[in-house]
């Protein structure tokens, strides 16, 4: 999460994969994990099946939180770090939000 947090404030771009110039939610998760040697899909629905499923009550920083049409990284203390398309800007972009963003479908841990 320390590595991922350096990108807070960078912009959201639908379909984007560039941490500096614009990225979407699944691209953000994909690129962060890529830095640590993992090859994850660029799809919020495909990320629902990577790694191991863990209970939402047992989330640890770095776990992938999957919502309907959205993914984020658990940051700890009930917060997530994600690439959000909330508008108007600067509300959108890579930012911290409450994990109660929506109904959690699954939480995935990459081991």
N, C-alpha and C positions, 0 to 999 in steps of 0.2 A: 504494500500500500504506500510505502514511502516513495517508491519509484513512480507509481501512478499519480500521486498527488501533485507532482511537479507540473502536470498538464492542466490542472484546475484553471478554468477561465478561458481555455482555448475553445474555438468555435465548433458548433455542430454543423455537419453537412450530411444530408441523406445519402447513404451509400458510400460515404467517405471512409478512407482508411489511413489518413495522414494525421498523426497525433498533433502536429504543429499547425497545420493549415485547414483542418476540417475532418471530422470523423463522426460516424453514427454510433449508436449504443453497442452493437455487436462488433463493429470495427474496433472500438475502444478496448473491449475485453480481449479480442483477438490479438491486438497489437501489444497490450500489456503482457499477456502471457507469452507472446512470441519472444519478448526480450529475455525470457527465462528458459527458452528452448522448447516451448510447447507449440504445436501446430493445431490451432482451434479453427472451427468454421466461422465464416462471416455471415452468420444467420442467427437471429434471436431464437428461432424455433429449434434449430439444430443444436444450439448450446444447451438445450434442455436434457440432452442425453450424454454429454461429455462427463468424464470423471465418475465420481461416486455421488449418490444422493445422500444428503445429510438433512436432519430435521432442522427446521427454521429456528427452533429454540437452541440449537447447538452451533449456529453460524460462528465462523471465525473470520477475522480480516483476510480478504483475498478470495473468499468463497464467491461463487457466481450466483446471483439472485435472478431467477427467471420469472417474469411476469408475462401476461398476454401481450405479445408484440414488443417486449422490452427486456433488456438485461442490464445488470449493474454489478459492481463489485461491492461486497460488504466491507465497510470501513471500520466497523466496531461501534460500540455505544449507540446502537439503533440507527446508524447512518449508513448511507451507501454513497459511492462515488460513481457517476455515470455521465454519459454523453446524452444530454436531454435536448429535445427539439422544442421545448417551451418557448413561446414567443410572448411579447416582443423581446428582442435581445436588449440587454445582456442576460436576461433570464435564461435563455438557452445556452448550450455549450456544456463543457465538462464542469460538473459542479457536485457538491454534496447535497443530499436530500435525505429526508426521513425514509426508512425502509417501508413505512406504511403507505408508500406511494400508490400501491394497489394490492390486489390479491396475489400473493406469492404462489406460483405454480409449483416450483421446485427450487431447491438450493443444491448447487453442484460444487464438489470439492475436487480439485485437480491434485492428484497425488503422484 
